[in-house]
Amino acid sequence: MAQVSDLRFLVTPGGSLQGRLRVPGDKSISHRSIMLSAIAEGETHITGFLEGADALATLAAFRRMGVEIDGPREGEVRVRGVGLRGLTAPDGPLDLGNSGTSMRLLSGLLAGQSFATTLIGDASLTKRPMRRVTEPLAAMGARIQTTETGTAPLGIEPVSSLSGMQYAMPVASAQVKSCLLLAGLYADGETCVTEPAPTRDHTERMLTAFGYSVRTQGSRVCLTGGGRLQGCRLRVPADISSAAFFLVGASIAPDSDLTLESVGINPTRVGVINILRLMGADIELIDRRIEGGEPVADIRVRSASLKGIRIPEDQVPLAIDEFPALFIAAACAEGETLLTGAEELRVKESDRIQVMADGLARLGIEAEPRADGMRIVGGTLGSALAAEGGAIDAHGDHRIAMAFAIAGLRASGPVEIQDCLNVETSFPGFASLASGIGLGVREVRA
């Protein structure tokens, strides 16, 4: 069978979103479930695991370091942990594909090992900044080589020991915080990380689920190295970042009424809900509950008339992965939406500020990219095929591709999105699930 080298989405305009849907498991939690279960003692049983390329790259890396893993089969994985010091040297570089989470978190977990490792990735990942983790790791005593520009490949050399540290993060980042906490498991003494704004706390919650003591006081989180993790049962909730596309889609498409099942509503991840509600969205949280240490709910969303807003900067870290979808909401809202304080979007899988602005312009929307955000004036979405240059280029960014697919609900003509193959990293089966609830999207593979 010929290998697929490109994937395009073709979206017919209009439609509404109706019914019930469970999106795939949370990507952030899926990554962490493999990492922590691998270094725990005993077996961990995981359900709801995301079988996307990014999470599978993490799973494959630990298999290559001697961890026995059964699955995944329909989201079910069993991991036989080797304990904190039981990993073994892989037989070559660990290829993490497109996954920045894998690379940044693994750099911390592997910094204290007794063997050398090299972390590599695809063309997109090797452009993403890694000094934000390698520099504080070096302060703990780690030996990590990067390129001259501070990017991957990362060459991690064994050291006799790491030292705990007190670190105040200059920029809010759950990946940096998690990286240092994982390194802290292998460090002498206490490691404390202080964040300038709240970020997702999945690592802290999951360490506690594995029986590891984590101390949180305000914006500061601490742990002491040398403890033990005990295997357990974990249920991964549906990913709010994947749900975000349908929260926006059902809000902007007339006559929509959609319920998203068992979505994680961790307080550090609900910025997309908060921002959409400020814009006037009709969103209801039903049957709130705790599953696997994480808050979960069913989310019902119905059509609404959205208004442009100035997005509060305190919501930016709580919605950093959801802005491609939120930019589509802003394009369909009445009036102006202004985002500031989001310079992190410049160094995601693509420059999400510039790439979204370019795509919105092709749809006839006034979108002004700025250094740390964007100004968007809501209007009528045209057809990308009618614009000069034709199709929208997703630049290999899964969230850009899905955001513009959702935009088709309000477009005046067909929308074509190119370079969509990486959608499989976070949302395998996106097109088929979306078409099942009313989005006129189909895949074209080459």
C-alpha positions in Angstrom: 0.0 0.0 0.0 1.4 3.4 -1.0 2.3 5.7 2.0 0.1 8.7 2.5 2.2 11.8 2.1 -0.5 14.5 2.2 -4.0 14.9 3.5 -6.5 17.6 2.6 -9.8 18.4 4.1 -12.6 19.5 1.7 -15.5 21.2 3.5 -18.9 22.0 2.0 -20.4 25.1 3.5 -23.2 25.3 6.0 -24.9 22.8 8.2 -25.5 22.4 11.9 -24.1 20.1 14.6 -26.5 17.8 16.3 -26.4 14.7 18.6 -23.9 13.3 21.1 -20.2 12.8 20.7 -17.2 11.6 22.7 -14.0 13.0 21.4 -10.7 11.1 21.9 -8.9 10.9 25.2 -7.0 13.8 26.6 -3.5 14.0 24.9 -1.8 15.7 27.9 -3.1 13.1 30.3 -2.3 10.2 27.9 1.3 11.3 27.7 1.7 11.5 31.5 -0.2 8.2 32.1 2.5 6.3 30.1 5.5 8.2 31.6 4.4 7.8 35.3 3.2 4.2 34.9 6.5 3.2 33.3 8.5 4.4 36.3 6.0 3.1 38.9 6.2 -0.2 40.7 3.6 -2.8 39.6 1.0 -2.7 36.9 -1.1 0.2 35.8 -4.3 -0.2 33.9 -5.2 2.8 31.7 -8.5 3.3 29.9 -9.5 6.1 27.5 -5.9 6.4 26.2 -5.5 8.6 23.1 -4.3 6.4 20.2 -2.9 9.4 18.3 0.6 9.7 16.9 1.9 12.0 19.7 0.8 9.8 22.6 1.9 6.7 20.7 5.4 8.2 20.3 5.6 8.4 24.1 4.5 4.8 24.4 7.0 3.6 21.8 9.8 5.5 23.6 9.2 3.6 26.9 9.0 0.3 25.1 12.4 0.9 23.7 13.6 1.6 27.3 12.6 -1.8 28.5 9.0 -1.3 29.7 6.5 -4.0 28.9 3.3 -2.4 27.6 0.2 -4.3 26.4 -2.0 -2.4 23.9 -3.4 0.1 23.2 -6.6 -1.7 22.2 -9.7 0.6 22.0 -8.0 2.9 24.4 -7.0 0.3 26.9 -3.3 -0.1 27.9 -1.6 -2.1 30.6 1.9 -1.0 31.7 4.2 -3.1 33.8 6.3 -0.5 35.6 10.0 -0.9 36.2 10.3 1.5 39.1 12.1 4.8 39.3 15.5 3.4 38.4 14.5 0.5 36.2 14.6 2.1 32.7 17.3 0.8 30.3 19.2 2.4 27.5 17.5 2.4 24.1 19.3 1.0 21.1 19.3 4.3 19.3 17.7 7.8 19.3 14.2 8.1 20.5 12.0 9.6 17.7 9.2 11.7 19.2 7.7 12.7 15.9 5.7 15.9 16.2 5.3 15.8 20.0 6.7 18.8 21.9 5.1 17.4 25.1 7.0 14.1 24.7 10.3 15.9 24.1 10.1 18.4 26.9 8.8 16.1 29.6 11.1 13.3 28.6 14.1 15.6 28.8 13.4 16.0 32.5 12.6 12.4 33.2 15.7 11.2 31.4 18.1 13.8 32.8 18.7 11.8 35.9 19.1 8.4 34.3 22.4 6.3 34.3 22.5 6.0 30.5 22.8 8.4 27.6 19.8 9.2 25.3 19.2 11.2 22.2 15.8 12.7 21.5 14.9 13.5 17.9 11.7 14.6 16.1 10.2 15.7 12.8 11.0 18.9 10.9 8.4 20.9 12.9 9.5 19.6 16.3 13.2 20.4 15.6 12.3 24.1 15.1 10.6 24.4 18.5 12.6 26.1 21.4 14.0 23.7 24.0 16.3 26.0 26.1 13.3 26.8 28.3 13.7 23.3 29.7 17.4 22.6 29.1 18.6 25.7 30.9 16.9 25.0 34.2 17.7 21.3 33.9 21.4 22.3 33.6 21.0 24.3 36.8 20.0 21.0 38.5 23.2 19.4 37.2 21.9 17.8 34.0 24.1 17.5 30.9 22.0 18.2 27.8 23.3 19.2 24.3 21.1 21.1 21.9 21.8 22.7 18.5 23.3 26.2 18.4 19.8 27.6 18.2 18.6 25.7 21.3 16.5 23.1 19.4 16.5 19.4 19.0 18.1 16.9 18.7 18.7 16.8 22.4 21.7 14.7 23.6 21.3 13.7 27.3 24.3 12.4 29.1 24.3 10.5 32.4 25.2 12.3 35.6 26.0 11.0 39.0 23.1 12.9 40.6 20.8 15.9 40.1 20.2 18.6 42.7 16.8 19.9 43.7 16.2 23.5 42.9 13.9 26.5 43.5 12.8 27.8 40.1 10.6 30.7 39.2 9.3 30.2 35.7 9.7 33.4 33.6 6.7 32.3 31.4 3.7 30.2 32.4 4.3 26.7 30.8 2.9 23.4 32.0 5.5 21.6 30.0 8.4 23.4 31.7 6.8 22.8 35.1 6.2 19.1 34.4 9.7 18.6 33.0 11.3 20.0 36.2 9.0 18.0 38.5 9.9 14.8 36.7 13.6 15.7 37.0 12.9 16.3 40.6 11.9 12.7 41.1 15.6 11.9 40.5 17.1 14.8 42.4 18.6 15.1 45.8 16.4 17.2 48.1 13.4 19.3 47.2 12.5 20.7 43.8 10.0 23.6 43.8 8.6 25.4 40.8 6.7 28.7 41.0 4.6 29.8 38.0 3.6 33.3 37.1 0.1 32.2 36.1 -1.9 29.0 36.6 -1.1 26.2 34.1 -2.5 22.7 33.7 -1.8 20.6 36.7 -2.2 17.1 35.3 1.3 16.1 36.4 0.7 17.0 40.0 -2.7 15.3 40.1 -1.3 12.1 38.5 1.7 11.9 40.8 -0.7 12.0 43.7 -2.7 9.2 42.1 0.4 7.1 41.9 1.0 7.7 45.7 3.8 10.3 45.3 3.7 13.3 47.7 3.3 16.6 46.0 3.0 19.9 48.0 1.1 22.8 46.4 0.8 26.2 48.0 -0.6 28.9 45.8 1.5 29.2 42.7 4.3 27.0 44.1 4.5 23.2 43.7 7.2 21.1 45.4 8.3 17.5 45.7 11.2 15.6 47.2 13.2 13.2 45.1 13.8 9.5 45.7 10.3 8.4 46.5 8.2 5.6 44.9 5.3 5.5 42.6 2.8 2.7 42.9 0.9 1.3 39.9 -2.9 2.1 39.8 -5.9 2.4 37.6 -6.3 5.5 35.4 -9.2 6.7 33.3 -8.3 9.3 30.7 -11.1 11.8 30.2 -12.1 13.1 26.7 -9.8 16.0 25.6 -11.2 19.5 26.1 -8.7 20.7 23.4 -10.4 18.3 20.9 -13.8 19.2 22.2 -13.1 22.9 21.6 -13.6 22.6 17.9 -17.1 21.4 18.4 -17.8 23.9 21.2 -17.1 26.6 18.7 -18.8 24.8 15.8 -22.1 24.3 17.6 -21.9 27.9 18.8 -21.6 29.4 15.4 -23.7 27.0 13.3 -27.5 27.8 13.3 -29.9 25.3 14.8 -27.1 23.3 16.5 -27.6 21.3 19.7 -24.6 19.1 20.6 -23.6 17.2 23.8 -19.9 16.2 24.2 -19.6 13.3 26.6 -17.1 12.9 29.6 -14.9 15.9 28.8 -12.2 16.8 31.2 -12.9 20.1 32.9 -9.8 20.6 34.9 -9.8 24.2 36.2 -6.5 24.8 34.5 -7.9 23.9 31.1 -11.4 25.6 31.0 -10.3 28.9 29.4 -12.0 27.9 26.2 -15.4 27.6 28.0 -14.9 30.8 30.0 -13.9 32.8 26.9 -16.8 31.4 24.8 -19.3 32.2 27.6 -17.9 35.8 27.8 -18.6 36.0 24.0 -22.2 34.9 24.7 -22.0 31.1 24.0 -24.8 28.8 25.4 -22.7 26.2 27.2 -24.0 23.9 30.0 -22.0 21.5 32.1 -24.0 18.4 33.0 -23.3 15.6 35.5 -20.0 17.0 36.9 -18.0 14.2 38.5 -14.4 13.0 39.3 -12.8 10.3 37.2 -9.2 9.2 37.8 -8.6 12.2 39.9 -9.7 14.6 37.1 -13.0 16.6 37.1 -15.2 15.5 34.2 -18.6 16.6 32.8 -20.9 16.2 29.8 -21.0 19.5 27.9 -24.1 20.7 26.0 -23.7 23.5 23.6 -26.3 25.3 21.4 -26.2 28.0 18.8 -25.7 31.5 20.0 -25.1 35.0 18.7 -21.5 35.7 19.7 -20.0 39.1 20.5 -16.4 40.2 20.1 -14.5 40.8 23.3 -11.2 41.7 24.7 -9.9 38.3 25.9 -8.8 38.5 29.6 -5.1 37.8 29.8 -5.6 35.6 32.9 -7.5 33.2 30.6 -4.7 32.9 28.1 -2.7 30.1 29.9 -6.0 28.2 30.5 -6.8 28.1 26.7 -3.4 28.3 25.0 -4.0 25.2 22.8 -7.6 26.2 22.0 -6.9 29.6 20.3 -7.1 28.3 16.7 -10.7 27.3 17.4 -11.4 30.5 19.3 -10.1 32.6 16.4 -12.9 31.0 14.3 -15.4 32.0 16.9 -14.1 35.6 16.8 -14.4 35.6 13.0 -18.1 34.7 13.4 -18.8 37.1 16.2 -20.3 40.6 16.0 -17.6 43.3 16.5 -14.0 43.1 17.4 -12.1 40.5 19.4 -8.6 41.4 20.8 -6.1 38.8 22.1 -3.0 39.9 24.0 -0.4 38.2 26.2 -0.3 35.1 23.9 3.2 35.2 22.5 3.5 31.4 23.2 1.3 30.9 20.2 4.3 31.9 18.0 6.3 28.8 18.9 3.7 26.0 18.7 3.6 23.4 15.9 3.4 26.4 13.7 3.3 30.2 14.3 -0.4 30.0 15.1 -0.9 33.7 15.2 0.5 34.3 11.6 -0.9 31.1 10.1 -4.4 31.7 11.5 -4.3 35.3 10.4 -3.3 34.3 6.9 -6.1 31.7 6.7 -8.7 34.1 8.0 -7.7 36.7 5.4 -8.3 34.1 2.7 -11.8 33.7 4.0 -12.3 37.5 3.8 -12.0 38.2 7.6 -10.0 41.2 8.9 -7.3 39.7 11.1 -4.4 41.7 12.3 -1.6 39.6 13.7 0.4 41.2 16.6 3.5 40.1 18.4 1.6 38.6 21.3 -1.9 38.1 19.9 -4.4 39.1 17.2 -7.1 41.6 16.5 -10.1 40.0 14.6 -13.1 41.8 13.2 -16.1 39.5 12.8 -17.7 39.3 9.5 -19.0 37.0 6.7 -16.7 34.0 5.9 -16.1 33.6 2.2 -14.7 30.5 0.4 -11.0 29.8 0.4 -11.3 28.4 -3.1 -12.5 31.8 -4.3 -9.6 33.6 -2.7 -6.3 34.3 -4.4 -4.1 31.3 -3.9 -7.0 29.0 -3.2 -6.7 26.5 -0.4 -5.7 27.3 3.2 -2.3 25.9 4.3 -2.4 24.3 7.7 1.4 24.2 7.8 1.3 20.7 9.2 -0.5 22.0 12.4 -3.3 19.7 13.5 -5.2 22.4 15.4 -5.0 24.9 12.5 -6.4 22.2 10.1 -9.4 21.3 12.4 -10.1 25.0 13.2 -10.6 25.8 9.5 -12.6 22.7 8.9 -15.1 24.0 11.6 -15.1 27.4 9.8 -16.8 25.7 6.9 -20.0 25.7 8.9 -20.3 29.5 8.3 -18.5 29.8 5.0 -20.2 31.0 1.8 -18.5 28.4 -0.3 -16.3 25.4 -0.1 -13.2 25.5 2.1 -10.1 23.4 1.3 -7.4 22.9 3.8 -4.0 21.5 2.9 -1.3 19.7 4.9 -3.6 18.1 7.4 -1.8 14.8 8.0 -0.8 15.7 11.5 -4.4 15.8 12.7 -3.7 12.1 13.5 -1.4 13.3 16.3 -4.2 14.4 18.5 -7.6 13.5 16.9 -7.5 10.2 14.9 -10.8 9.9 13.0 -11.6 13.6 13.2 -13.3 13.8 9.7 -15.5 10.8 10.2 -16.6 11.8 13.7 -17.3 15.4 12.6 -19.2 14.3 9.5 -21.3 12.0 11.7 -22.7 15.0 13.6 -23.3 17.3 10.6 -20.0 18.8 9.4 -19.7 18.4 5.6 -16.0 17.4 5.7 -14.2 14.7 3.7 -10.6 13.6 3.4 -8.5 13.6 0.2 -5.3 11.5 0.6 -2.3 11.6 -1.7 
